[in-house]
Amino acid sequence: MSDTRRALLDALAEGPVSGPDLADRLGVSRAAVWKHVESLRDDGFEVESTADGYAITDVPEYGGPAIEFGLDADYDVEFHEALASSNDRARELAAEGATDVAVVAREQIASKGRKGREWSAPDGGVWMSLLVRPDEPPAHAPLYTLAMAVAVCDAAREAGVDASIKWPNDVIVSGTRDGAESDRAVDSGESDRGYRKLCGILTEMEGEADRVSWLVIGPGTNVNLDPETLPEGATSISAEAGAVERRVFVQRVLERFDELRADLDGVLPAWRERADTLGRHVRVHTAGGVLEGKAVDVEHPGTLVVQTSEGETRVHAGDCEHLRPATDGGR
């Protein structure tokens, strides 16, 4: 989106603005203002000419301009009707030198999760990848993934979903549909999923020894999707709390993430407050083997601390299974 188009949207978000005032603010002619307003109408905005000036009375349900309208965070939005992968596109933009761009696709046709796992991404979800260039060492990169998990969790809670986070970055709705836990799993130590997955996050990075060159953080969130169309064990915001405006959901995620990236010291406390994993008996599959114990904490920059019979073990990366419900908050 051009700077002029973005400035126009920002001005109209404040309320009715006259043509001459818009021309002065944008540094363009009255004729150019009219053309930009007509372009907004072509994109689905309802723009009325009132006695006080131009006023937006209705916003499209989705799309790049719709997301940027009223967005209280300084990100450009590149919107696509369909993409193979928003992460792939964000990496292309990174190679071109771009930064602070949210790539959003109405649907993805070749989306992948961690370790190349397939992830269903039809129209109705929010498929987004955010490109940023933090001035941080690579070791701090996991904090940005945790920040995105908090951002998605908070946006889901604002939509009425009782969301929480499973280490390291899955946003979930805890409990089974009827609220019952599997006694057999608790007694035997078998994996009791005990949650429905709402969002997964795939982060990719390029950097040098002392600093990050770029980060692409890709949350894929089931928003207005029928759970019957989703993989087993998944859910959606609409299934839990009713349909929401996707443009508003994306705005809330970007705005909350922007707050957290400006205060990295607040990421871990925020993550802990929303964690479903802490206090649970877990099984973690790592590159070095399988570890079982009680998840008791998460440390900088996202390391899971597991209490085992042999003491505390710190896990930097792995797949975590919940085996037993939390009992004491994990601390």
ZITAWO-V232510 format. One record per helix or strand of 3 or more residues. SS is the DSSP state (H for helix, E for strand). FROM is the first residue (numbers start at 1). TO is the last residue. If there is no record, write none. Layout:
ss | from | to
SS | FROM | TO
SS | FROM | TO
//
This chain:
ss | from | to
H | 3 | 13
H | 19 | 26
H | 30 | 42
E | 46 | 50
E | 53 | 58
H | 64 | 68
E | 76 | 83
H | 86 | 95
E | 101 | 108
H | 114 | 116
E | 126 | 132
H | 138 | 158
E | 163 | 166
E | 170 | 174
H | 183 | 188
E | 195 | 207
E | 212 | 221
H | 227 | 229
H | 237 | 241
H | 246 | 261
H | 265 | 274
E | 281 | 286
E | 289 | 299
E | 303 | 308
E | 311 | 315
E | 319 | 322
//
